[in-house]
Amino acid sequence: MKRLKLFCFPYAGGTSAIFNKWAQYLDPGIALHLVELAGRGKRIKEPFYRNLAETIEDVFSLIKEEITHSPYALFGHSMGAMIAYELVHKIKQSQLPQPAHVFFSGRGAPHVKREGEKKYHLMDRQEFVEEVIKLGGTPRYFFESPEFQELFLPLLKNDFKIAETINRKDEVCPIDVNITVFLGKGEDLTPEQCDGWKRQTNKQCAVHYFEGGHFFLHEETARIVKLINAAVKEV
């Protein structure tokens, strides 16, 4: 029996390396496939994406051959969740095999609009840095390094621009795939944004909450992967 491929997409500014420690917790029947986005990691010399559509086209080109002949699942955190969401619809439109499961983490339902949402990419440099620090995940001392700011800040701000300039559609087009949603109890999300994911599938939707804020992903690795293992076994 072929191993299920788990494709993972990082948050804004993240590289595929954030998922490296997942391998020690994954079921032997699951193969970890880390997707590196342009402008970081092994692809650091490549230009940044101009918009979400370009991001999806690139990611789709990277995995389309991989998903044709074996079962697979998608996982994305924050911006990565938006990538996974758009990607599964792109796959459906392309009439390729649908994923066995999709995991959305650290992101509210895409069709739910919220008044007063922060637009990080429109902030000036200092305000942007302060707000990113509040989110957690990146220590303040990182931003005190001129080299870090020169290399990392442009990428991070561009990722936020991609994530924050999405044309949200009021119409919901549910997928025929079971989904699981992971959210931090301390995240700045409304109940509607959290529960709204249930409208995004014609099948089952499980929502799990974790202690912590937006970057609960790092502290809750073992539990997250355990839930992934269990969800995939049900396929």
N, CA, C and O of each residue as an XYZ file, in Angstrom:
940
protein
N       0.839     -1.201      0.000
C       0.000      0.000      0.000
C       0.874      1.252      0.000
O       1.844      1.335      0.753
N       0.533      2.217     -0.837
C       1.321      3.435     -0.936
C       1.137      4.301      0.311
O       0.041      4.389      0.865
N       2.227      4.937      0.741
C       2.155      5.850      1.872
C       1.416      7.119      1.457
O       1.540      7.575      0.320
N       0.668      7.669      2.362
C      -0.023      8.920      2.096
C       0.976     10.074      2.188
O       1.774     10.142      3.123
N       0.924     10.959      1.230
C       1.818     12.111      1.214
C       1.148     13.290      1.915
O       0.019     13.653      1.586
N       1.840     13.880      2.873
C       1.324     15.039      3.585
C       2.107     16.271      3.141
O       3.275     16.431      3.495
N       1.460     17.144      2.362
C       2.095     18.368      1.880
C       1.835     19.488      2.880
O       0.686     19.757      3.232
N       2.907     20.144      3.339
C       2.794     21.163      4.375
C       3.228     22.531      3.863
O       4.247     22.659      3.183
N       2.435     23.558      4.199
C       2.687     24.923      3.750
C       2.866     25.834      4.966
O       2.030     25.821      5.870
N       3.944     26.625      5.004
C       4.261     27.436      6.189
C       3.483     28.744      6.287
O       2.800     29.158      5.350
N       3.604     29.368      7.428
C       3.012     30.683      7.672
C       3.865     31.774      7.005
O       4.930     31.491      6.457
N       3.386     33.012      7.058
C       4.094     34.145      6.447
C       5.516     34.241      6.986
O       5.729     34.232      8.198
N       6.474     34.330      6.091
C       7.873     34.422      6.474
C       8.521     33.094      6.805
O       9.734     33.034      7.008
N       7.734     32.024      6.863
C       8.252     30.712      7.264
C       8.860     29.937      6.109
O       8.545     30.179      4.944
N       9.730     29.009      6.448
C      10.311     28.096      5.475
C       9.795     26.689      5.746
O       9.133     26.442      6.754
N      10.101     25.782      4.847
C       9.659     24.395      5.035
C      10.286     23.760      6.275
O       9.775     22.766      6.791
N      11.395     24.334      6.753
C      12.112     23.773      7.902
C      11.288     23.781      9.184
O      11.603     23.042     10.116
N      10.236     24.603      9.252
C       9.438     24.650     10.482
C       8.732     23.328     10.752
O       8.277     23.080     11.869
N       8.640     22.472      9.724
C       7.964     21.189      9.888
C       8.933     20.015     10.069
O       8.498     18.865     10.137
N      10.226     20.286     10.146
C      11.210     19.203     10.195
C      10.970     18.216     11.336
O      11.115     17.007     11.152
N      10.604     18.726     12.513
C      10.468     17.821     13.667
C       9.190     16.991     13.631
O       8.987     16.129     14.486
N       8.321     17.247     12.641
C       7.092     16.467     12.538
C       7.378     15.001     12.246
O       6.619     14.125     12.662
N       8.464     14.728     11.538
C       8.762     13.365     11.095
C       8.811     12.378     12.249
O       8.423     11.221     12.089
N       9.281     12.819     13.406
C       9.422     11.905     14.557
C       8.077     11.501     15.161
O       7.999     10.518     15.897
N       7.021     12.252     14.854
C       5.701     11.965     15.404
C       4.741     11.335     14.400
O       3.731     10.751     14.792
N       5.047     11.447     13.112
C       4.131     10.961     12.084
C       4.038      9.444     12.051
O       5.018      8.739     12.293
N       2.849      8.960     11.749
C       2.634      7.534     11.539
C       3.519      7.059     10.374
O       3.697      7.804      9.410
N       4.075      5.843     10.438
C       4.938      5.335      9.363
C       4.248      5.298      7.997
O       4.912      5.265      6.961
N       2.932      5.303      8.005
C       2.204      5.265      6.743
C       2.047      6.616      6.077
O       1.423      6.725      5.022
N       2.616      7.656      6.696
C       2.518      9.015      6.162
C       3.909      9.524      5.800
O       4.833      9.459      6.612
N       4.052     10.028      4.583
C       5.328     10.580      4.111
C       5.236     12.105      4.123
O       4.345     12.690      3.507
N       6.168     12.736      4.833
C       6.165     14.193      4.961
C       6.748     14.830      3.708
O       7.873     14.524      3.315
N       5.982     15.716      3.085
C       6.434     16.449      1.897
C       6.375     17.942      2.210
O       5.296     18.526      2.304
N       7.547     18.549      2.370
C       7.628     19.945      2.758
C       7.744     20.822      1.513
O       8.679     20.675      0.727
N       6.804     21.717      1.345
C       6.773     22.574      0.163
C       7.496     23.879      0.475
O       7.083     24.629      1.360
N       8.579     24.146     -0.256
C       9.332     25.387     -0.079
C       8.778     26.449     -1.018
O       8.726     26.249     -2.232
N       8.369     27.564     -0.457
C       7.850     28.664     -1.261
C       8.999     29.525     -1.781
O      10.094     29.518     -1.218
N       8.748     30.250     -2.834
C       9.783     31.087     -3.452
C      10.245     32.184     -2.492
O       9.462     32.694     -1.691
N      11.534     32.538     -2.586
C      12.078     33.646     -1.808
C      12.608     33.286     -0.444
O      12.956     34.170      0.337
N      12.678     31.976     -0.135
C      13.149     31.542      1.186
C      13.780     30.160      1.097
O      13.624     29.460      0.097
N      14.498     29.770      2.158
C      15.099     28.441      2.194
C      15.930     28.139      0.964
O      16.772     28.942      0.563
N      15.696     26.990      0.371
C      16.445     26.576     -0.818
C      16.110     27.418     -2.049
O      16.809     27.363     -3.061
N      15.027     28.200     -1.950
C      14.605     29.027     -3.085
C      14.793     30.519     -2.787
O      14.077     31.364     -3.323
N      15.760     30.823     -1.930
C      15.921     32.188     -1.451
C      16.272     33.179     -2.571
O      15.984     34.370     -2.453
N      16.878     32.703     -3.631
C      17.284     33.606     -4.715
C      16.156     33.886     -5.706
O      16.306     34.718     -6.601
N      15.041     33.200     -5.549
C      13.917     33.418     -6.455
C      13.089     34.615     -6.019
O      12.978     34.873     -4.820
N      12.506     35.352     -6.952
C      11.726     36.544     -6.603
C      10.473     36.201     -5.814
O       9.944     35.094     -5.922
N      10.000     37.162     -5.017
C       8.787     36.970     -4.235
C       7.576     36.849     -5.164
O       7.591     37.337     -6.294
N       6.542     36.199     -4.670
C       5.281     36.139     -5.404
C       4.646     37.531     -5.437
O       4.765     38.304     -4.486
N       3.975     37.833     -6.536
C       3.305     39.129     -6.654
C       1.898     39.112     -6.058
O       1.387     40.150     -5.639
N       1.278     37.944     -6.021
C      -0.082     37.847     -5.503
C      -0.386     36.390     -5.169
O       0.443     35.509     -5.395
N      -1.571     36.143     -4.635
C      -1.941     34.789     -4.238
C      -2.089     33.873     -5.444
O      -1.715     32.702     -5.381
N      -2.626     34.390     -6.535
C      -2.813     33.569     -7.733
C      -1.479     33.016     -8.235
O      -1.395     31.854     -8.632
N      -0.449     33.841     -8.214
C       0.881     33.403     -8.644
C       1.437     32.355     -7.676
O       2.096     31.399     -8.086
N       1.163     32.549     -6.405
C       1.593     31.579     -5.391
C       0.972     30.209     -5.654
O       1.655     29.185     -5.625
N      -0.330     30.210     -5.910
C      -1.044     28.949     -6.123
C      -0.575     28.258     -7.397
O      -0.427     27.037     -7.421
N      -0.345     29.013     -8.434
C       0.144     28.423     -9.689
C       1.489     27.741     -9.477
O       1.727     26.650     -9.995
N       2.365     28.386     -8.714
C       3.689     27.817     -8.453
C       3.579     26.544     -7.628
O       4.181     25.525     -7.968
N       2.812     26.602     -6.544
C       2.668     25.442     -5.666
C       2.002     24.289     -6.412
O       2.404     23.134     -6.269
N       0.999     24.602     -7.194
C       0.313     23.571     -7.978
C       1.280     22.873     -8.924
O       1.240     21.652     -9.074
N       2.151     23.654     -9.560
C       3.129     23.065    -10.488
C       4.113     22.147     -9.760
O       4.632     21.196    -10.346
N       4.367     22.436     -8.482
C       5.304     21.631     -7.702
C       4.737     20.279     -7.296
O       5.478     19.303     -7.179
N       3.413     20.215     -7.080
C       2.847     18.983     -6.523
C       1.953     18.197     -7.480
O       1.597     17.058     -7.181
N       1.583     18.776     -8.622
C       0.553     18.135     -9.453
C       0.933     16.735     -9.917
O       0.060     15.877    -10.045
N       2.208     16.488    -10.169
C       2.616     15.140    -10.567
C       2.605     14.194     -9.372
O       2.373     12.994     -9.517
N       2.857     14.747     -8.201
C       2.951     13.938     -6.973
C       1.587     13.420     -6.514
O       1.501     12.378     -5.864
N       0.523     14.151     -6.853
C      -0.797     13.800     -6.316
C      -1.623     12.926     -7.254
O      -2.746     12.543     -6.926
N      -1.076     12.618     -8.399
C      -1.850     11.899     -9.416
C      -2.019     10.419     -9.108
O      -3.077      9.846     -9.370
N      -0.986      9.799     -8.556
C      -0.997      8.336     -8.422
C      -0.893      7.819     -6.988
O      -0.660      6.629     -6.776
N      -1.061      8.694     -6.014
C      -1.003      8.221     -4.628
C      -1.858      9.118     -3.746
O      -2.064     10.289     -4.065
N      -2.363      8.570     -2.627
C      -3.190      9.373     -1.727
C      -2.366     10.477     -1.076
O      -1.158     10.335     -0.886
N      -3.032     11.575     -0.736
C      -2.306     12.705     -0.150
C      -3.248     13.548      0.707
O      -4.470     13.434      0.624
N      -2.637     14.397      1.531
C      -3.378     15.350      2.355
C      -2.630     16.677      2.331
O      -1.447     16.729      1.993
N      -3.330     17.747      2.692
C      -2.734     19.084      2.710
C      -2.817     19.666      4.119
O      -3.826     19.507      4.805
N      -1.744     20.343      4.545
C      -1.750     21.061      5.822
C      -1.151     22.444      5.606
O      -0.114     22.587      4.959
N      -1.813     23.466      6.154
C      -1.246     24.807      6.082
C      -1.568     25.588      7.331
O      -2.660     25.470      7.885
N      -0.603     26.396      7.779
C      -0.818     27.239      8.951
C      -0.810     28.705      8.543
O       0.103     29.161      7.854
N      -1.840     29.445      8.975
C      -1.957     30.875      8.712
C      -1.964     31.148      7.202
O      -2.904     30.732      6.524
N      -0.956     31.825      6.652
C      -0.912     32.012      5.207
C      -0.922     30.657      4.498
O      -1.508     30.511      3.425
N      -0.274     29.680      5.105
C      -0.249     28.337      4.530
C      -1.629     27.714      4.457
O      -1.906     26.928      3.551
N      -2.512     28.060      5.412
C      -3.890     27.568      5.366
C      -4.625     28.154      4.178
O      -5.432     27.479      3.538
N      -4.338     29.434      3.882
C      -4.962     30.074      2.722
C      -4.465     29.428      1.428
O      -5.229     29.259      0.477
N      -3.194     29.074      1.402
C      -2.637     28.389      0.239
C      -3.320     27.036      0.060
O      -3.725     26.683     -1.048
N      -3.447     26.278      1.155
C      -4.096     24.967      1.083
C      -5.535     25.088      0.604
O      -6.008     24.271     -0.186
N      -6.230     26.121      1.090
C      -7.631     26.348      0.707
C      -7.749     26.621     -0.792
O      -8.556     25.993     -1.478
N      -6.951     27.550     -1.295
C      -7.007     27.890     -2.723
C      -6.523     26.727     -3.580
O      -7.030     26.493     -4.677
N      -5.537     26.004     -3.064
C      -4.961     24.897     -3.819
C      -5.953     23.762     -4.016
O      -6.029     23.192     -5.104
N      -6.710     23.425     -2.985
C      -7.660     22.318     -3.114
C      -8.740     22.663     -4.141
O      -9.241     21.775     -4.831
N      -9.099     23.937     -4.247
C     -10.064     24.348     -5.269
C      -9.426     24.319     -6.667
O     -10.086     23.971     -7.646
N      -8.159     24.682     -6.750
C      -7.433     24.603     -8.016
C      -7.334     23.151     -8.484
O      -7.501     22.871     -9.671
N      -7.070     22.246     -7.579
C      -6.977     20.820     -7.895
C      -8.317     20.302     -8.401
O      -8.380     19.537     -9.364
N      -9.380     20.729     -7.741
C     -10.719     20.307     -8.148
C     -11.036     20.808     -9.553
O     -11.564     20.060    -10.376
N     -10.716     22.070     -9.829
C     -10.964     22.651    -11.149
C     -10.160     21.946    -12.233
O     -10.586     21.865    -13.385
N      -8.992     21.438    -11.850
C      -8.117     20.748    -12.803
C      -8.486     19.281    -12.963
O      -7.846     18.551    -13.719
N      -9.523     18.854    -12.247
C     -10.034     17.480    -12.315
C      -8.969     16.442    -11.960
O      -8.908     15.361    -12.546
N      -8.146     16.794    -10.998
C      -7.160     15.854    -10.473
C      -7.720     15.238     -9.194
O      -8.673     15.767     -8.622
N      -7.141     14.129     -8.740
C      -7.637     13.480     -7.527
C      -7.654     14.431     -6.325
O      -6.691     15.159     -6.080
N      -8.759     14.411     -5.588
C      -8.896     15.266     -4.414
C      -8.086     14.703     -3.237
O      -7.831     13.500     -3.179
N      -7.684     15.566     -2.307
C      -6.944     15.065     -1.138
C      -7.810     14.179     -0.256
O      -9.037     14.282     -0.265
N      -7.165     13.318      0.495
C      -7.875     12.463      1.440
C      -8.370     13.283      2.631
O      -9.364     12.933      3.267
N      -7.662     14.381      2.924
C      -8.008     15.229      4.071
C      -7.289     16.560      3.896
O      -6.213     16.618      3.300
N      -7.890     17.634      4.420
C      -7.223     18.942      4.425
C      -7.240     19.484      5.846
O      -8.269     19.461      6.521
N      -6.071     19.977      6.298
C      -5.916     20.529      7.640
C      -5.642     22.023      7.535
O      -4.648     22.444      6.943
N      -6.537     22.820      8.118
C      -6.393     24.267      8.122
C      -6.035     24.708      9.540
O      -6.738     24.371     10.492
N      -4.960     25.452      9.678
C      -4.465     25.811     11.005
C      -4.218     27.320     11.112
O      -3.682     27.938     10.192
N      -4.619     27.907     12.258
C      -4.288     29.293     12.522
C      -4.896     30.302     11.575
O      -4.283     31.329     11.284
N      -6.097     30.022     11.089
C      -6.739     30.934     10.129
C      -8.255     30.821     10.244
O      -8.790     29.721     10.389
N      -8.938     31.943     10.181
C     -10.390     31.932     10.196
C     -10.943     31.535      8.843
O     -10.232     31.590      7.840
N     -12.203     31.134      8.805
C     -12.847     30.733      7.556
C     -12.732     31.847      6.516
O     -13.003     33.006      6.833
N     -12.340     31.528      5.295
C     -12.040     32.554      4.287
C     -13.224     33.390      3.824
O     -13.036     34.496      3.318
N     -14.429     32.886      3.988
C     -15.589     33.643      3.505
C     -16.132     34.622      4.539
O     -17.019     35.417      4.228
N     -15.617     34.575      5.752
C     -16.138     35.421      6.828
C     -15.376     36.750      6.864
O     -14.181     36.790      7.157
N     -16.080     37.812      6.565
C     -15.484     39.148      6.606
C     -15.581     39.704      8.022
O     -16.541     39.446      8.748
N     -14.574     40.464      8.389
C     -14.547     41.038      9.733
C     -14.132     42.496      9.671
O     -13.093     42.830      9.101
N     -14.937     43.353     10.252
C     -14.631     44.779     10.254
C     -13.409     45.053     11.130
O     -13.242     44.459     12.196
N     -12.572     45.954     10.664
C     -11.440     46.396     11.476
C     -10.268     45.446     11.527
O      -9.417     45.577     12.407
N     -10.192     44.494     10.613
C      -9.038     43.594     10.590
C      -7.767     44.377     10.300
O      -7.761     45.270      9.452
N      -6.701     44.047     10.996
C      -5.428     44.739     10.798
C      -4.860     44.422      9.411
O      -4.928     43.285      8.943
N      -4.303     45.439      8.768
C      -3.623     45.270      7.490
C      -2.125     45.494      7.731
O      -1.621     46.609      7.601
N      -1.448     44.440      8.075
C      -0.035     44.534      8.446
C       0.821     45.097      7.313
O       1.749     45.866      7.559
N       0.517     44.721      6.091
C       1.383     45.126      4.980
C       1.307     46.620      4.681
O       2.156     47.149      3.964
N       0.292     47.313      5.226
C       0.148     48.752      5.019
C       0.811     49.572      6.138
O       0.878     50.798      6.054
N       1.293     48.901      7.169
C       1.916     49.592      8.300
C       3.317     50.073      7.941
O       3.978     49.504      7.072
N       3.767     51.143      8.631
C       5.155     51.563      8.429
C       6.073     50.542      9.111
O       5.609     49.675      9.852
N       7.347     50.653      8.857
C       8.310     49.637      9.287
C       8.251     49.356     10.780
O       8.185     48.198     11.191
N       8.275     50.423     11.609
C       8.329     50.228     13.051
C       7.037     49.624     13.581
O       7.074     48.719     14.415
N       5.902     50.112     13.111
C       4.620     49.568     13.555
C       4.487     48.112     13.138
O       3.990     47.282     13.899
N       4.932     47.809     11.929
C       4.876     46.438     11.424
C       5.681     45.507     12.324
O       5.207     44.436     12.702
N       6.902     45.919     12.664
C       7.764     45.107     13.522
C       7.105     44.876     14.880
O       7.099     43.749     15.375
N       6.555     45.913     15.483
C       5.931     45.786     16.797
C       4.727     44.848     16.759
O       4.540     44.044     17.671
N       3.924     44.944     15.727
C       2.741     44.090     15.616
C       3.124     42.634     15.375
O       2.479     41.728     15.903
N       4.156     42.403     14.589
C       4.624     41.039     14.335
C       5.160     40.416     15.613
O       4.935     39.233     15.870
N       5.868     41.202     16.416
C       6.389     40.709     17.696
C       5.235     40.302     18.610
O       5.318     39.293     19.311
N       4.154     41.093     18.601
C       2.987     40.771     19.424
C       2.360     39.431     19.034
O       1.807     38.727     19.879
N       2.452     39.087     17.751
C       1.890     37.817     17.287
C       2.632     36.629     17.890
O       2.076     35.539     18.025
N       3.899     36.853     18.252
C       4.727     35.771     18.762
C       5.421     35.054     17.610
O       5.212     35.383     16.443
N       6.234     34.089     17.949
C       6.886     33.299     16.913
C       8.243     33.824     16.497
O       9.107     33.049     16.086
N       8.450     35.157     16.601
C       9.727     35.757     16.229
C      10.206     36.639     17.380
O       9.581     37.660     17.670
N      11.303     36.264     18.041
C      11.788     37.044     19.195
C      12.176     38.468     18.795
O      12.603     38.708     17.666
N      12.024     39.407     19.726
C      12.355     40.805     19.451
C      13.806     40.980     19.011
O      14.095     41.798     18.138
N      14.724     40.211     19.615
C      16.137     40.414     19.302
C      16.458     40.112     17.841
O      17.456     40.606     17.317
N      15.622     39.303     17.171
C      15.824     39.052     15.755
C      15.737     40.356     14.966
O      16.491     40.579     14.019
N      14.800     41.213     15.378
C      14.571     42.445     14.640
C      15.627     43.506     14.949
O      15.660     44.554     14.303
N      16.481     43.242     15.923
C      17.560     44.178     16.253
C      18.785     43.946     15.389
O      19.753     44.704     15.456
N      18.744     42.892     14.572
C      19.859     42.584     13.681
C      19.622     43.240     12.313
O      18.625     42.939     11.657
N      20.525     44.135     11.872
C      20.374     44.775     10.555
C      20.319     43.753      9.421
O      19.566     43.922      8.462
N      21.120     42.696      9.534
C      21.143     41.665      8.494
C      19.800     40.943      8.422
O      19.285     40.664      7.339
N      19.246     40.649      9.594
C      17.949     39.977      9.653
C      16.871     40.853      9.030
O      16.050     40.376      8.247
N      16.877     42.127      9.378
C      15.875     43.035      8.843
C      15.996     43.163      7.330
O      14.991     43.211      6.622
N      17.209     43.219      6.848
C      17.421     43.375      5.407
C      16.928     42.156      4.624
O      16.359     42.294      3.541
N      17.151     40.977      5.175
C      16.792     39.746      4.476
C      15.351     39.316      4.727
O      14.653     38.873      3.814
N      14.918     39.451      5.974
C      13.653     38.853      6.384
C      12.442     39.773      6.264
O      11.370     39.332      5.850
N      12.602     41.039      6.620
C      11.446     41.935      6.634
C      10.766     42.089      5.274
O       9.536     42.057      5.221
N      11.498     42.254      4.181
C      10.817     42.371      2.880
C       9.987     41.132      2.543
O       8.875     41.244      2.028
N      10.537     39.947      2.838
C       9.805     38.703      2.593
C       8.552     38.639      3.452
O       7.469     38.317      2.963
N       8.705     38.946      4.733
C       7.584     38.863      5.669
C       6.466     39.819      5.264
O       5.292     39.448      5.272
N       6.831     41.043      4.913
C       5.815     42.021      4.547
C       5.130     41.630      3.244
O       3.929     41.847      3.083
N       5.880     41.058      2.324
C       5.279     40.611      1.066
C       4.307     39.462      1.299
O       3.252     39.396      0.670
N       4.663     38.563      2.200
C       3.757     37.458      2.534
C       2.462     37.979      3.146
O       1.375     37.497      2.825
N       2.586     38.965      4.026
C       1.381     39.551      4.616
C       0.526     40.225      3.546
O      -0.702     40.152      3.590
N       1.169     40.872      2.598
C       0.420     41.514      1.505
C      -0.376     40.475      0.732
O      -1.542     40.700      0.409
N       0.240     39.346      0.435
C      -0.449     38.271     -0.278
C      -1.650     37.765      0.529
O      -2.742     37.571     -0.005
N      -1.420     37.560      1.812
C      -2.477     37.006      2.674
C      -3.607     37.996      2.935
O      -4.734     37.592      3.222
N      -3.309     39.299      2.838
C      -4.288     40.319      3.213
C      -4.978     40.989      2.028
O      -5.836     41.850      2.221
N      -4.616     40.609      0.818
C      -5.236     41.232     -0.362
C      -6.013     40.197     -1.165
O      -6.050     40.236     -2.395
N      -6.628     39.276     -0.442
C      -7.433     38.237     -1.069
C      -8.823     38.785     -1.360
O      -9.425     39.456     -0.521
N      -9.325     38.495     -2.549
C     -10.689     38.883     -2.884
C     -11.651     37.852     -2.293
O     -11.958     36.845     -2.932
N     -12.120     38.104     -1.081
C     -13.025     37.158     -0.435
C     -14.355     37.106     -1.162
O     -14.906     38.133     -1.560
N     -14.853     35.910     -1.326
C     -16.153     35.722     -1.980
C     -17.200     35.403     -0.916
O     -16.973     34.583     -0.026
N     -18.338     36.061     -1.024
C     -19.422     35.771     -0.096
C     -19.981     34.368     -0.325
O     -20.440     33.706      0.606
N     -19.932     33.932     -1.579
C     -20.434     32.607     -1.919
C     -19.471     31.538     -1.413
O     -18.262     31.626     -1.627
N     -20.010     30.547     -0.753
C     -19.190     29.445     -0.248
C     -19.303     28.271     -1.209
O     -20.403     27.858     -1.577
N     -18.154     27.739     -1.612
C     -18.120     26.571     -2.506
C     -17.500     25.402     -1.741
O     -16.293     25.178     -1.832
N     -18.297     24.669     -1.003
C     -17.757     23.594     -0.162
C     -17.110     22.483     -0.970
O     -17.547     22.158     -2.074
N     -16.069     21.913     -0.403
C     -15.371     20.803     -1.040
C     -15.934     19.486     -0.519
O     -16.580     19.454      0.529
N     -15.694     18.409     -1.243
C     -16.170     17.081     -0.842
C     -15.041     16.303     -0.170
O     -14.720     15.176     -0.546
N     -14.456     16.942      0.830
C     -13.303     16.380      1.534
C     -13.480     16.645      3.024
O     -13.924     17.727      3.409
N     -13.141     15.673      3.868
C     -13.136     15.911      5.309
C     -12.045     16.929      5.650
O     -10.940     16.872      5.109
N     -12.364     17.851      6.547
C     -11.368     18.832      6.952
C     -11.234     18.866      8.470
O     -12.164     18.533      9.204
N     -10.045     19.279      8.920
C      -9.788     19.484     10.336
C      -9.198     20.874     10.502
O      -8.347     21.299      9.720
N      -9.659     21.577     11.529
C      -9.208     22.945     11.775
C      -8.522     23.008     13.136
O      -9.058     22.519     14.130
N      -7.329     23.616     13.176
C      -6.581     23.809     14.418
C      -6.500     25.303     14.709
O      -6.102     26.081     13.842
N      -6.875     25.712     15.926
C      -6.883     27.126     16.280
C      -6.346     27.330     17.697
O      -6.536     26.488     18.574
N      -5.676     28.457     17.902
C      -5.209     28.802     19.236
C      -6.300     29.527     20.011
O      -7.003     30.369     19.452
N      -6.447     29.211     21.276
C      -7.485     29.858     22.097
C      -7.243     31.358     22.230
O      -8.179     32.129     22.440
N      -5.986     31.763     22.105
C      -5.655     33.179     22.256
C      -5.592     33.943     20.947
O      -5.158     35.095     20.928
N      -6.015     33.329     19.858
C      -5.968     34.017     18.568
C      -7.058     35.080     18.455
O      -8.116     34.973     19.074
N      -6.782     36.089     17.667
C      -7.732     37.185     17.468
C      -8.741     36.806     16.381
O      -8.744     37.366     15.285
N      -9.590     35.844     16.718
C     -10.595     35.359     15.783
C     -11.965     35.366     16.453
O     -12.077     35.098     17.649
N     -12.996     35.671     15.689
C     -14.360     35.653     16.223
C     -14.916     34.235     16.162
O     -14.412     33.413     15.397
N     -15.942     33.932     16.951
C     -16.583     32.607     16.867
C     -17.066     32.294     15.450
O     -17.019     31.145     15.013
N     -17.531     33.323     14.736
C     -18.006     33.118     13.368
C     -16.863     32.701     12.446
O     -17.038     31.850     11.575
N     -15.693     33.307     12.642
C     -14.539     32.939     11.831
C     -14.112     31.497     12.099
O     -13.690     30.786     11.187
N     -14.224     31.078     13.347
C     -13.828     29.708     13.716
C     -14.840     28.684     13.212
O     -14.474     27.709     12.556
N     -16.110     28.910     13.523
C     -17.157     27.953     13.155
C     -17.483     27.982     11.672
O     -18.065     27.038     11.138
N     -17.105     29.078     11.002
C     -17.403     29.211      9.582
C     -16.777     28.139      8.715
O     -17.242     27.884      7.604
N     -15.720     27.508      9.216
C     -15.073     26.441      8.448
C     -16.033     25.286      8.156
O     -15.867     24.577      7.164
N     -17.025     25.099      9.009
C     -17.949     23.981      8.825
C     -18.757     24.107      7.537
O     -19.259     23.111      7.017
N     -18.882     25.326      7.024
C     -19.598     25.544      5.770
C     -18.715     25.280      4.554
O     -19.203     25.277      3.423
N     -17.429     25.059      4.775
C     -16.502     24.915      3.663
C     -16.362     23.480      3.167
O     -15.569     23.213      2.263
N     -17.115     22.566      3.742
C     -17.072     21.179      3.284
C     -18.452     20.551      3.327
O     -19.283     20.884      4.172
N     -18.675     19.638      2.400
C     -19.917     18.844      2.403
C     -19.768     17.616      3.277
O     -20.729     16.879      3.496
N     -18.579     17.401      3.769
C     -18.309     16.242      4.619
C     -18.055     16.691      6.052
O     -18.613     17.695      6.494
N     -17.235     15.974      6.767
C     -17.037     16.268      8.183
C     -16.026     17.390      8.405
O     -15.059     17.535      7.657
N     -16.270     18.168      9.438
C     -15.329     19.220      9.845
C     -15.119     19.118     11.352
O     -16.059     19.271     12.132
N     -13.887     18.860     11.749
C     -13.538     18.808     13.169
C     -12.712     20.048     13.505
O     -11.793     20.400     12.765
N     -13.034     20.710     14.616
C     -12.307     21.898     15.045
C     -11.659     21.628     16.402
O     -12.332     21.211     17.345
N     -10.359     21.864     16.496
C      -9.615     21.625     17.729
C      -8.958     22.924     18.187
O      -8.379     23.659     17.387
N      -9.059     23.193     19.491
C      -8.475     24.405     20.057
C      -7.275     24.054     20.941
O      -7.263     23.039     21.636
N      -6.271     24.929     20.889
C      -5.041     24.710     21.637
C      -4.750     25.908     22.530
O      -5.157     27.031     22.233
N      -4.046     25.658     23.619
C      -3.602     26.758     24.464
C      -2.597     27.605     23.682
O      -1.801     27.084     22.900
N      -2.650     28.914     23.908
C      -1.685     29.780     23.246
C      -2.302     30.629     22.149
O      -3.495     30.546     21.855
N      -1.440     31.454     21.551
C      -1.872     32.362     20.500
C      -1.632     31.809     19.112
O      -1.761     30.609     18.870
N      -1.284     32.698     18.210
C      -1.204     32.343     16.799
C      -0.160     31.264     16.501
O      -0.334     30.470     15.576
N       0.911     31.236     17.273
C       1.979     30.277     16.990
C       1.955     29.061     17.916
O       3.002     28.510     18.257
N       0.752     28.650     18.316
C       0.588     27.414     19.089
C       1.198     26.227     18.356
O       1.524     25.209     18.965
N       1.347     26.366     17.060
C       1.896     25.305     16.202
C       3.194     24.730     16.754
O       3.416     23.522     16.689
N       4.050     25.592     17.296
C       5.366     25.144     17.746
C       5.319     24.426     19.087
O       6.070     23.478     19.319
N       4.435     24.880     19.968
C       4.347     24.250     21.294
C       3.510     22.975     21.288
O       3.659     22.124     22.166
N       2.642     22.846     20.307
C       1.684     21.739     20.288
C       1.956     20.728     19.176
O       1.047     20.023     18.738
N       3.202     20.657     18.724
C       3.549     19.778     17.604
C       3.083     18.340     17.807
O       2.443     17.766     16.925
N       3.394     17.759     18.953
C       3.077     16.349     19.194
C       1.569     16.104     19.117
O       1.127     15.132     18.505
N       0.790     16.976     19.731
C      -0.669     16.795     19.727
C      -1.247     17.002     18.321
O      -2.130     16.261     17.890
N      -0.745     18.004     17.622
C      -1.228     18.273     16.260
C      -0.984     17.068     15.357
O      -1.881     16.620     14.643
N       0.233     16.556     15.400
C       0.569     15.419     14.535
C      -0.214     14.178     14.937
O      -0.596     13.384     14.076
N      -0.456     13.999     16.227
C      -1.275     12.871     16.688
C      -2.680     12.950     16.097
O      -3.241     11.933     15.688
N      -3.244     14.147     16.051
C      -4.572     14.334     15.474
C      -4.560     14.107     13.964
O      -5.517     13.579     13.396
N      -3.476     14.510     13.329
C      -3.332     14.256     11.890
C      -3.273     12.756     11.621
O      -3.934     12.253     10.713
N      -2.477     12.051     12.415
C      -2.375     10.590     12.265
C      -3.743      9.933     12.377
O      -4.097      9.070     11.574
N      -4.509     10.350     13.383
C      -5.822      9.750     13.615
C      -6.785     10.063     12.499
O      -7.554      9.196     12.082
N      -6.759     11.305     11.998
C      -7.684     11.699     10.927
C      -7.396     10.950      9.631
O      -8.314     10.532      8.924
N      -6.133     10.789      9.336
C      -5.748     10.111      8.093
C      -6.061      8.623      8.168
O      -6.390      8.017      7.148
N      -5.967      8.020      9.356
C      -6.274      6.596      9.504
C      -7.724      6.292      9.196
O      -8.070      5.169      8.828
N      -8.581      7.309      9.351
C     -10.008      7.110      9.100
C     -10.343      7.106      7.622
O     -11.458      6.748      7.241
N      -9.375      7.507      6.768
C      -9.634      7.597      5.324
C      -9.837      6.209      4.739
O     -10.068      6.073      3.538
